[in-house]
Amino acid sequence: MQIFGKYEKDYRRACELFVQERRQFFNELSEVPYLRVIPSQANYFLCEVTSRFTAAELTQKLIEHDVLISNCTLKRNMQGGRELIRLAVRDRKDDARIVEILKNL
C-alpha cells in the first residue's frame, strides 16, 4: 500500500478498460440465442443455458475448442433445475473468440 499512489493512475485506467470489456462481452454474449446472461459486476458472467444444450454438453463442446468454462449446474448453492455456466471476462481477443464459437455451435 505504500506504493499505491505511484501506480494509482495505471490501476484506475486498468479498471476502466476492464469495465468496458465486461460491458462489451455482456452485450455480445446476450446475442447468443440459447444463453441468458446474468448481469455482473465481477470478472465473470453466470449464464443460463436455455435451449439447444445442457450446461454439461455446452461445457464439453467448449472444451473441444480449448475453452475452459465452469459448469455450475451441480454446485450446491445454484440448484433449482437451471442449467448454468460461468464464463470469465478476459481480453478482447479471447472474449471475441468465445462468442464466435458459441454463435457457431
N, C-alpha and C positions, 0 to 999 in steps of 0.2 A: 504493500500500500504506500510505501514511502516514495516510490517512483511513479505512482499513478498519474500525477499531474503532468509528467513528462510525455506520457502516451495517451492522455485523455482525448485529444482530437482524433487520433487514429482509432481509438476504441469507439468513439461516438460515430465516426464515419463507417466503421465496420458494422455497427449496429444498424445504421440507416440502410446500408446495402443489403443486409440480411432481411430487414423488414420488406424492402422492395422485392427481393427474390421470393420470399414467402408469399407475398400478395400475388405475384405473377404465377407461381406454382399452383396456388389455390385456384386461380381463375382457369388455368389450363386443365388441372385435374377435374374441375367442375364440368368440363366439356366431354369427359368420358361418360358415355351414356349409362353404363352399368355401375357407376360409383356415386355414392352420396358422400361428399366431403364435409366433414365437421370442422367448422372454423376453429382456428387455434392461435394462441399467442406463443406457442412453444416452437421447437425446432423440428417438429414433425406434424403430420396430419393423420388423424384417425379417419378411416374411410369405411363406409358400409358398402359391401358388395351386394347390390340389389337384384341383379339378374345375371344370366349367362354363365356364371361360375359360382362355386362356393369359394370361401376365403382360402381354403386349403388348395383347391385347384388353381386359383389365381396365383397363390404363393409359388406353387410348383412351376407354373408357366414362366413366371418372372425369374425364378432360379435358373431355368433353362436358358434364359437370356443374360445370365451372370448378374442379375439384380437381386440383392438380398432385401427382403422385407420381413416384417413380423406379422404372423397370423395371430391375431388377438382373440379369436373366437373362443378358445379354450381357457383363456385367463379367467380366474375365479371371479374377479370383480367386474367382468364385462359379459356376464351371462345375460340371457334373455332371448336366446334364439337368433341373435343377429350375427351376420357374417361380417367380421371386422378385420381390417388390416391396418398396419401402421407404416406410413411412408415418411422417411426423413427428408427434410429440406436440405439440399446440398447446394452445389453451384449451378449456374445457368445451364452449362453443358450436360451435367448429369440429370438435372430435373427435366430438361427438354427430351433427353433420351428416354427416360421412364415414361413420359407422357406419350411419346411416339410409339413405344412398344405397346402401351395399354390401348391406344386407339387402333392399332393394327391387329390386335388379338381377335 
